[in-house]
């Protein structure tokens, strides 16, 4: 019983942040759909902003490397989990061709709120359209 209670308390910090984290990701996806790369760039962490330098470079990377993020058909938020002190939000995106993609978004909290510190495209084995 103590182990169960302890696990609930350990899971609480990630769960408490779930809404704001998911809102950040959803807001960035909406900006991408509108080709508003300047707004999408505001949801990127300082590290990501430093790598790409400006919204145009960032937008180019997304349109060329993550077309399912640029123009998703459907988006479903899955689990938020903590791994080695980092928060990762798993997202399932179905692209416009009906293919399913799993992505992990690493999230960090900054003075400007939750920001996206990286995205990993995962293998979506066993997932159908």
MMTF fields as JSON, N, C-alpha, C and O atoms, coordinates in Angstrom:
{
  "mmtfVersion": "1.0.0",
  "mmtfProducer": "UNKNOWN",
  "numBonds": 515,
  "numAtoms": 516,
  "numGroups": 129,
  "numChains": 1,
  "numModels": 1,
  "chainsPerModel": [1],
  "groupsPerChain": [129],
  "chainIdList": ["A"],
  "bondAtomList": [4, 2, 8, 6, 12, 10, 16, 14, 20, 18, 24, 22, 28, 26, 32, 30, 36, 34, 40, 38, 44, 42, 48, 46, 52, 50, 56, 54, 60, 58, 64, 62, 68, 66, 72, 70, 76, 74, 80, 78, 84, 82, 88, 86, 92, 90, 96, 94, 100, 98, 104, 102, 108, 106, 112, 110, 116, 114, 120, 118, 124, 122, 128, 126, 132, 130, 136, 134, 140, 138, 144, 142, 148, 146, 152, 150, 156, 154, 160, 158, 164, 162, 168, 166, 172, 170, 176, 174, 180, 178, 184, 182, 188, 186, 192, 190, 196, 194, 200, 198, 204, 202, 208, 206, 212, 210, 216, 214, 220, 218, 224, 222, 228, 226, 232, 230, 236, 234, 240, 238, 244, 242, 248, 246, 252, 250, 256, 254, 260, 258, 264, 262, 268, 266, 272, 270, 276, 274, 280, 278, 284, 282, 288, 286, 292, 290, 296, 294, 300, 298, 304, 302, 308, 306, 312, 310, 316, 314, 320, 318, 324, 322, 328, 326, 332, 330, 336, 334, 340, 338, 344, 342, 348, 346, 352, 350, 356, 354, 360, 358, 364, 362, 368, 366, 372, 370, 376, 374, 380, 378, 384, 382, 388, 386, 392, 390, 396, 394, 400, 398, 404, 402, 408, 406, 412, 410, 416, 414, 420, 418, 424, 422, 428, 426, 432, 430, 436, 434, 440, 438, 444, 442, 448, 446, 452, 450, 456, 454, 460, 458, 464, 462, 468, 466, 472, 470, 476, 474, 480, 478, 484, 482, 488, 486, 492, 490, 496, 494, 500, 498, 504, 502, 508, 506, 512, 510],
  "bondOrderList": [1, 1, 1, 1, 1, 1, 1, 1, 1, 1, 1, 1, 1, 1, 1, 1, 1, 1, 1, 1, 1, 1, 1, 1, 1, 1, 1, 1, 1, 1, 1, 1, 1, 1, 1, 1, 1, 1, 1, 1, 1, 1, 1, 1, 1, 1, 1, 1, 1, 1, 1, 1, 1, 1, 1, 1, 1, 1, 1, 1, 1, 1, 1, 1, 1, 1, 1, 1, 1, 1, 1, 1, 1, 1, 1, 1, 1, 1, 1, 1, 1, 1, 1, 1, 1, 1, 1, 1, 1, 1, 1, 1, 1, 1, 1, 1, 1, 1, 1, 1, 1, 1, 1, 1, 1, 1, 1, 1, 1, 1, 1, 1, 1, 1, 1, 1, 1, 1, 1, 1, 1, 1, 1, 1, 1, 1, 1, 1],
  "groupList": [{"groupName": "UNK", "atomNameList": ["N", "CA", "C", "O"], "elementList": ["N", "C", "C", "O"], "formalChargeList": [0, 0, 0, 0], "bondAtomList": [1, 0, 2, 1, 3, 2], "bondOrderList": [1, 1, 2], "singleLetterCode": "X", "chemCompType": "L-PEPTIDE LINKING"}],
  "groupTypeList": [0, 0, 0, 0, 0, 0, 0, 0, 0, 0, 0, 0, 0, 0, 0, 0, 0, 0, 0, 0, 0, 0, 0, 0, 0, 0, 0, 0, 0, 0, 0, 0, 0, 0, 0, 0, 0, 0, 0, 0, 0, 0, 0, 0, 0, 0, 0, 0, 0, 0, 0, 0, 0, 0, 0, 0, 0, 0, 0, 0, 0, 0, 0, 0, 0, 0, 0, 0, 0, 0, 0, 0, 0, 0, 0, 0, 0, 0, 0, 0, 0, 0, 0, 0, 0, 0, 0, 0, 0, 0, 0, 0, 0, 0, 0, 0, 0, 0, 0, 0, 0, 0, 0, 0, 0, 0, 0, 0, 0, 0, 0, 0, 0, 0, 0, 0, 0, 0, 0, 0, 0, 0, 0, 0, 0, 0, 0, 0, 0],
  "groupIdList": [1, 2, 3, 4, 5, 6, 7, 8, 9, 10, 11, 12, 13, 14, 15, 16, 17, 18, 19, 20, 21, 22, 23, 24, 25, 26, 27, 28, 29, 30, 31, 32, 33, 34, 35, 36, 37, 38, 39, 40, 41, 42, 43, 44, 45, 46, 47, 48, 49, 50, 51, 52, 53, 54, 55, 56, 57, 58, 59, 60, 61, 62, 63, 64, 65, 66, 67, 68, 69, 70, 71, 72, 73, 74, 75, 76, 77, 78, 79, 80, 81, 82, 83, 84, 85, 86, 87, 88, 89, 90, 91, 92, 93, 94, 95, 96, 97, 98, 99, 100, 101, 102, 103, 104, 105, 106, 107, 108, 109, 110, 111, 112, 113, 114, 115, 116, 117, 118, 119, 120, 121, 122, 123, 124, 125, 126, 127, 128, 129],
  "secStructList": [7, 2, 2, 2, 2, 2, 2, 2, 2, 2, 2, 2, 2, 2, 2, 2, 6, 2, 2, 2, 2, 2, 2, 2, 2, 2, 2, 2, 2, 2, 2, 2, 2, 6, 6, 7, 2, 2, 2, 2, 2, 2, 6, 5, 7, 2, 2, 2, 2, 2, 2, 2, 7, 1, 2, 2, 2, 2, 2, 2, 2, 2, 2, 2, 2, 7, 2, 2, 2, 2, 6, 3, 3, 3, 3, 3, 3, 3, 3, 3, 3, 3, 3, 6, 6, 3, 3, 3, 3, 3, 3, 3, 3, 3, 3, 6, 6, 1, 7, 3, 3, 3, 3, 3, 3, 3, 3, 3, 3, 3, 6, 6, 3, 3, 3, 3, 3, 3, 3, 3, 3, 3, 7, 7, 6, 6, 7, 7, 7],
  "xCoordList": [0.826, 0.0, 0.865, 0.577, 1.934, 2.821, 3.465, 3.631, 3.825, 4.44, 3.468, 3.871, 2.193, 1.188, 1.044, 1.014, 0.956, 0.836, 2.069, 1.95, 3.242, 4.477, 4.507, 4.925, 4.073, 4.093, 3.107, 3.372, 1.983, 1.029, 1.614, 1.433, 2.309, 2.929, 4.038, 4.203, 4.793, 5.862, 5.299, 5.908, 4.162, 3.55, 2.855, 2.662, 2.478, 1.696, 2.359, 1.675, 3.668, 4.243, 4.082, 3.77, 4.281, 4.116, 2.653, 2.344, 1.749, 0.327, -0.172, -1.009, 0.319, -0.113, 0.253, -0.407, 1.288, 1.746, 1.14, 1.363, 0.381, -0.109, -0.884, -0.622, -1.826, -2.632, -1.805, -1.912, -0.976, -0.16, 0.821, 1.063, 1.375, 2.306, 1.564, 2.029, 0.426, -0.341, -0.823, -0.856, -1.196, -1.61, -0.479, -0.711, 0.748, 1.906, 2.088, 2.262, 2.046, 2.228, 1.097, 1.343, -0.132, -1.279, -1.215, -1.558, -0.781, -0.666, 0.394, 0.204, 1.51, 2.541, 2.031, 2.275, 1.334, 0.784, -0.196, -0.206, -1.017, -1.948, -1.193, -1.597, -0.105, 0.702, 1.319, 1.346, 1.811, 2.361, 1.299, 1.571, 0.096, -0.975, -1.319, -1.763, -1.117, -1.377, -0.139, -0.157, 0.933, 2.223, 2.726, 3.417, 2.374, 2.821, 4.057, 3.985, 5.192, 6.41, 6.958, 7.649, 6.656, 7.101, 6.437, 7.103, 5.141, 4.448, 4.903, 5.137, 5.031, 5.493, 6.852, 7.118, 7.705, 9.059, 9.029, 9.951, 7.981, 7.897, 7.717, 8.007, 7.247, 7.054, 8.314, 8.343, 9.348, 10.621, 11.461, 11.402, 12.24, 13.111, 14.251, 14.521, 14.918, 16.086, 17.146, 17.795, 17.322, 18.297, 17.911, 18.754, 16.656, 16.18, 16.274, 16.68, 15.899, 16.006, 17.449, 17.718, 18.381, 19.797, 20.291, 21.132, 19.787, 20.199, 19.724, 20.491, 18.474, 17.895, 18.003, 17.972, 18.129, 18.401, 17.213, 17.117, 16.299, 15.153, 13.979, 14.156, 12.778, 11.588, 11.634, 11.092, 12.27, 12.321, 13.109, 12.658, 14.28, 15.076, 14.334, 14.346, 13.694, 12.926, 11.78, 11.571, 11.051, 9.945, 10.408, 9.737, 11.543, 12.096, 12.411, 12.116, 13.011, 13.334, 12.065, 12.042, 11.015, 9.775, 9.113, 8.705, 8.999, 8.316, 9.067, 8.445, 10.389, 11.18, 11.387, 11.393, 11.555, 11.883, 10.722, 10.773, 9.674, 8.524, 7.217, 6.426, 6.982, 5.765, 4.483, 3.467, 4.521, 3.332, 3.016, 1.869, 4.015, 3.817, 3.322, 2.473, 3.848, 3.451, 1.987, 1.258, 1.568, 0.194, -0.408, -0.608, -0.693, -1.268, -2.71, -3.44, -3.097, -4.499, -5.265, -6.366, -4.669, -5.27, -4.147, -3.063, -4.426, -3.435, -4.085, -5.205, -3.362, -3.849, -2.715, -1.636, -2.969, -1.996, -2.063, -3.138, -0.905, -0.821, -0.238, -0.614, 0.658, 1.124, 2.222, 3.033, 2.206, 3.282, 4.075, 3.51, 5.388, 6.19, 7.486, 7.959, 8.037, 9.323, 10.385, 10.242, 11.451, 12.573, 13.848, 14.196, 14.533, 15.792, 15.641, 16.52, 14.529, 14.304, 13.758, 13.513, 13.562, 13.014, 11.58, 11.245, 10.733, 9.344, 9.207, 9.657, 8.577, 8.362, 6.873, 6.239, 6.327, 4.926, 4.896, 5.448, 4.251, 4.104, 2.869, 1.815, 3.018, 1.945, 1.804, 2.797, 0.573, 0.308, -0.3, -1.334, 0.358, -0.119, -0.436, 0.381, -1.626, -1.988, -1.848, -2.48, -1.002, -0.768, -1.921, -2.864, -1.832, -2.904, -3.059, -4.074, -2.063, -2.128, -2.659, -2.788, -2.966, -3.496, -2.442, -2.772, -1.174, -0.102, 0.002, -0.167, 0.283, 0.379, 1.836, 2.684, 2.116, 3.469, 3.419, 2.505, 4.403, 4.563, 5.741, 6.812, 5.524, 6.577, 6.671, 5.664, 7.877, 8.117, 8.598, 9.58, 7.904, 8.272, 8.929, 8.318, 10.171, 10.811, 10.408, 10.563, 9.892, 9.364, 10.196, 10.639, 10.399, 11.076, 10.243, 9.559, 10.322, 9.623, 10.608, 11.701, 10.21, 11.048, 10.26, 9.077, 10.889, 10.135, 8.969, 8.016, 9.05, 7.974, 6.922, 6.011, 7.037, 6.102, 6.747, 7.967, 5.927, 6.438, 6.863, 6.161, 8.028, 8.548, 9.049, 9.362, 9.113, 9.524, 11.032, 11.572, 11.708, 13.169, 13.698, 14.91, 12.811, 13.216, 12.071, 11.164, 12.135, 11.119, 11.827, 12.726, 11.412, 11.953, 10.84, 9.754, 11.114, 10.187, 10.472, 11.585, 9.47, 9.622, 9.067, 8.272, 9.485, 8.888, 7.486, 7.277, 6.542, 5.143, 4.74, 3.72, 5.54, 5.275, 3.943, 3.618, 3.189, 1.931, 0.771, -0.349, 1.02, -0.069, -0.612, 0.15, -1.91, -2.542, -3.172, -3.276, -3.589, -4.22, -5.649, -6.35],
  "yCoordList": [-1.197, 0.0, 1.253, 2.21, 1.249, 2.414, 2.641, 3.778, 1.539, 1.658, 2.309, 3.136, 1.942, 2.528, 4.019, 4.82, 4.388, 5.802, 6.572, 7.67, 6.012, 6.677, 6.854, 7.904, 5.847, 5.962, 7.021, 7.705, 7.165, 8.206, 9.593, 10.484, 9.787, 11.079, 11.38, 12.527, 10.37, 10.58, 10.917, 11.688, 10.363, 10.63, 11.984, 12.548, 12.515, 13.748, 14.943, 15.662, 15.202, 16.38, 16.363, 17.4, 15.238, 15.16, 15.345, 16.054, 14.712, 14.808, 16.234, 16.686, 16.943, 18.316, 19.237, 20.254, 18.896, 19.737, 19.333, 20.001, 18.255, 17.688, 18.698, 18.817, 19.422, 20.386, 21.477, 21.678, 22.195, 23.249, 22.723, 23.393, 21.548, 20.967, 20.629, 20.96, 19.977, 19.624, 20.866, 20.877, 21.911, 23.169, 23.778, 24.313, 23.701, 24.233, 23.505, 24.136, 22.185, 21.392, 21.666, 21.872, 21.669, 21.921, 23.313, 23.485, 24.301, 25.664, 25.741, 26.421, 25.045, 25.05, 24.354, 24.829, 23.245, 22.548, 23.434, 23.426, 24.193, 25.117, 26.192, 26.569, 26.682, 27.689, 27.101, 27.763, 25.873, 25.224, 25.09, 25.347, 24.689, 24.509, 25.815, 25.808, 26.926, 28.244, 28.818, 29.961, 28.026, 28.493, 29.73, 30.571, 29.83, 30.938, 30.465, 30.137, 30.438, 29.907, 30.815, 30.343, 32.11, 33.019, 32.638, 32.585, 32.377, 31.964, 30.575, 30.343, 29.652, 28.295, 28.35, 27.579, 29.253, 29.395, 29.836, 29.523, 30.561, 31.033, 29.878, 30.03, 28.734, 27.573, 26.722, 25.756, 27.072, 26.343, 26.864, 28.043, 25.969, 26.335, 27.228, 27.301, 27.906, 28.711, 27.889, 28.403, 26.644, 25.794, 25.607, 25.753, 25.289, 25.09, 26.401, 26.41, 27.502, 28.805, 29.102, 29.653, 28.737, 28.952, 28.11, 28.561, 26.905, 26.018, 26.552, 26.567, 26.989, 27.389, 28.879, 29.284, 29.698, 31.113, 31.985, 33.099, 31.514, 32.34, 31.449, 30.264, 32.037, 31.244, 30.61, 29.524, 31.273, 30.733, 29.425, 28.449, 29.405, 28.173, 27.07, 25.907, 27.453, 26.501, 25.916, 24.703, 26.782, 26.338, 25.418, 24.435, 25.727, 24.888, 23.487, 22.484, 23.434, 22.143, 21.323, 20.122, 21.967, 21.244, 20.776, 19.619, 21.648, 21.256, 20.151, 19.287, 20.169, 19.16, 17.889, 16.789, 18.029, 16.871, 16.258, 15.086, 17.038, 16.574, 16.978, 17.726, 16.499, 16.921, 16.553, 17.233, 15.484, 15.094, 16.104, 16.207, 16.84, 17.89, 19.163, 19.875, 19.442, 20.632, 20.56, 21.547, 19.389, 19.218, 17.913, 16.958, 17.882, 16.648, 16.453, 17.415, 15.195, 14.892, 14.82, 15.358, 14.149, 14.018, 13.95, 13.435, 14.477, 14.511, 13.955, 14.323, 13.064, 12.514, 12.558, 12.016, 13.206, 13.239, 11.915, 11.457, 11.317, 10.064, 10.356, 11.352, 9.53, 9.684, 10.745, 10.956, 11.391, 12.284, 11.52, 10.988, 11.466, 10.719, 11.445, 12.273, 11.102, 11.654, 10.584, 9.454, 10.953, 10.049, 10.795, 11.794, 10.315, 10.923, 12.421, 13.208, 12.806, 14.202, 15.056, 16.246, 14.483, 15.221, 14.781, 13.605, 15.737, 15.418, 15.2, 16.011, 14.086, 13.704, 13.477, 12.686, 14.184, 14.004, 13.193, 13.614, 12.035, 11.222, 11.698, 11.937, 11.831, 12.319, 11.367, 10.967, 11.012, 10.202, 11.115, 11.744, 11.174, 12.002, 11.092, 10.265, 11.257, 10.595, 11.647, 12.702, 11.343, 12.335, 12.334, 11.553, 13.208, 13.369, 12.159, 12.026, 11.279, 10.051, 8.877, 7.764, 9.128, 8.087, 7.279, 6.304, 7.67, 6.96, 7.499, 8.694, 6.587, 6.951, 7.106, 6.29, 8.165, 8.465, 8.709, 9.365, 8.179, 8.47, 9.407, 9.194, 10.451, 11.413, 11.632, 11.611, 11.839, 12.22, 13.662, 14.007, 14.495, 15.9, 16.063, 15.765, 16.534, 16.85, 18.273, 19.198, 18.438, 19.718, 20.267, 19.527, 21.585, 22.242, 23.448, 24.075, 23.749, 24.921, 26.074, 25.953, 27.193, 28.388, 29.553, 29.398, 30.711, 31.875, 32.243, 32.895, 31.822, 32.086, 30.985, 31.021, 30.008, 28.886, 27.631, 27.565, 26.635, 25.375, 25.569, 26.191, 25.022, 25.106, 23.738, 22.868, 23.58, 22.315, 22.337, 23.219, 21.359, 21.303, 20.262, 20.079, 19.594, 18.607, 17.664, 17.484, 17.064, 16.101, 14.896, 15.031, 13.728, 12.48, 11.745, 11.545, 11.346, 10.526, 9.069, 8.583, 8.382, 6.994, 6.049, 6.451, 4.806, 3.795, 3.509, 3.3, 3.502, 3.262, 1.851, 1.65, 0.882, -0.506, -0.965, -0.696, -1.658, -2.224, -1.252, -1.623, -0.007, 0.962, 1.021, 1.089, 0.996, 1.103, 2.454, 3.232, 2.724, 4.012, 4.013, 5.013],
  "zCoordList": [0.0, 0.0, 0.0, -0.719, 0.814, 0.837, -0.525, -0.966, -1.188, -2.514, -3.49, -4.308, -3.413, -4.284, -4.012, -4.946, -2.765, -2.402, -2.851, -3.395, -2.632, -3.056, -4.565, -5.053, -5.312, -6.769, -7.248, -8.236, -6.568, -6.932, -6.703, -7.533, -5.592, -5.324, -6.322, -6.736, -6.709, -7.687, -9.057, -9.798, -9.405, -10.706, -10.734, -11.811, -9.587, -9.529, -10.201, -10.93, -9.995, -10.641, -12.155, -12.74, -12.799, -14.25, -14.627, -15.585, -13.88, -14.173, -14.009, -14.791, -13.021, -12.777, -13.933, -14.145, -14.675, -15.779, -17.117, -18.127, -17.13, -18.381, -19.233, -20.43, -18.639, -19.394, -20.044, -21.254, -19.278, -19.883, -20.941, -21.945, -20.726, -21.699, -22.987, -24.078, -22.866, -24.058, -24.794, -26.025, -24.064, -24.696, -25.51, -26.595, -24.992, -25.712, -27.037, -28.079, -26.993, -28.213, -29.198, -30.387, -28.714, -29.589, -30.209, -31.378, -29.44, -29.964, -31.056, -32.064, -30.855, -31.889, -33.154, -34.263, -32.995, -34.16, -34.927, -36.158, -34.209, -34.867, -35.639, -36.739, -35.069, -35.763, -37.031, -38.068, -36.958, -38.155, -39.24, -40.413, -38.855, -39.838, -40.54, -41.689, -39.859, -40.437, -41.133, -41.589, -41.212, -41.747, -41.007, -41.582, -39.732, -38.883, -38.113, -36.928, -38.821, -38.225, -37.127, -36.224, -37.194, -36.132, -34.806, -33.772, -34.833, -33.612, -33.18, -31.993, -34.125, -33.787, -33.104, -32.182, -33.551, -33.004, -31.546, -30.793, -31.131, -29.741, -28.759, -27.573, -29.233, -28.363, -28.248, -27.485, -28.996, -28.945, -27.783, -27.436, -27.191, -26.069, -26.551, -27.75, -25.622, -26.004, -26.749, -27.66, -26.377, -27.068, -28.528, -29.414, -28.788, -30.164, -30.94, -32.102, -30.299, -30.968, -31.339, -32.406, -30.459, -30.741, -31.9, -32.679, -32.027, -33.12, -34.466, -35.428, -34.547, -35.831, -36.116, -37.278, -35.087, -35.282, -35.602, -35.088, -36.439, -36.81, -37.224, -37.506, -37.257, -37.587, -38.98, -39.182, -39.932, -41.291, -41.34, -41.94, -40.713, -40.673, -39.922, -40.326, -38.832, -38.036, -38.869, -38.886, -39.55, -40.397, -41.511, -41.825, -42.108, -43.174, -42.641, -43.292, -41.453, -40.847, -40.618, -40.888, -40.123, -39.839, -41.132, -41.226, -42.124, -43.359, -44.091, -44.709, -44.029, -44.732, -43.909, -44.463, -42.601, -41.774, -41.018, -40.645, -40.786, -40.004, -40.7, -40.126, -41.918, -42.627, -41.883, -42.029, -41.089, -40.326, -39.223, -38.786, -38.778, -37.777, -38.462, -37.924, -39.636, -40.39, -40.813, -40.725, -41.271, -41.744, -41.204, -41.955, -39.9, -39.344, -39.8, -40.042, -39.91, -40.162, -38.846, -38.726, -37.862, -36.529, -35.502, -35.777, -34.317, -33.236, -31.977, -31.622, -31.309, -30.038, -29.029, -29.267, -27.9, -26.818, -26.066, -25.679, -25.869, -25.13, -23.752, -23.134, -23.258, -21.885, -21.755, -22.657, -20.606, -20.181, -19.141, -18.186, -19.327, -18.361, -18.071, -18.849, -16.927, -16.51, -16.71, -16.242, -17.41, -17.651, -17.276, -17.905, -16.262, -15.801, -15.551, -15.903, -14.947, -14.602, -15.735, -15.538, -16.915, -18.058, -18.315, -18.167, -18.701, -19.025, -20.529, -21.338, -20.877, -22.274, -22.498, -21.8, -23.482, -23.87, -25.162, -26.178, -25.118, -26.328, -27.08, -26.49, -28.398, -29.253, -30.436, -31.045, -30.753, -31.935, -32.995, -32.774, -34.144, -35.244, -36.421, -36.825, -36.958, -38.202, -39.29, -39.238, -40.287, -41.336, -42.346, -42.224, -43.328, -44.301, -45.218, -45.902, -45.238, -46.04, -45.209, -45.718, -43.924, -43.054, -42.32, -41.645, -42.442, -41.733, -40.31, -40.065, -39.379, -37.968, -37.566, -37.927, -36.813, -36.344, -34.841, -34.342, -34.126, -32.701, -32.535, -33.103, -31.744, -31.471, -29.974, -29.266, -29.502, -28.113, -28.096, -28.753, -27.347, -27.182, -25.819, -24.793, -25.805, -24.528, -24.163, -24.96, -22.958, -22.511, -21.359, -20.48, -21.382, -20.264, -19.837, -20.646, -18.556, -18.037, -17.995, -17.442, -18.584, -18.637, -18.036, -17.734, -17.857, -17.382, -18.31, -17.884, -19.581, -20.542, -20.568, -21.395, -19.673, -19.645, -20.206, -20.35, -20.524, -21.061, -22.505, -23.302, -22.822, -24.182, -24.631, -23.818, -25.942, -26.552, -26.739, -27.408, -26.145, -26.169, -27.155, -27.277, -27.842, -28.835, -29.125, -28.312, -30.307, -30.727, -31.318, -32.147, -30.884, -31.431, -32.161, -31.615, -33.391, -34.154, -33.81, -34.012, -33.293, -32.856, -33.911, -34.761, -33.852, -34.725, -34.219, -33.024, -35.12, -34.765, -35.165, -35.823, -34.766, -35.13, -34.553, -33.396, -35.382, -34.918, -34.924, -34.571, -35.322, -35.367, -36.782, -37.746, -36.899, -38.205, -38.372, -37.424, -39.571, -39.856, -39.374, -39.524]
}
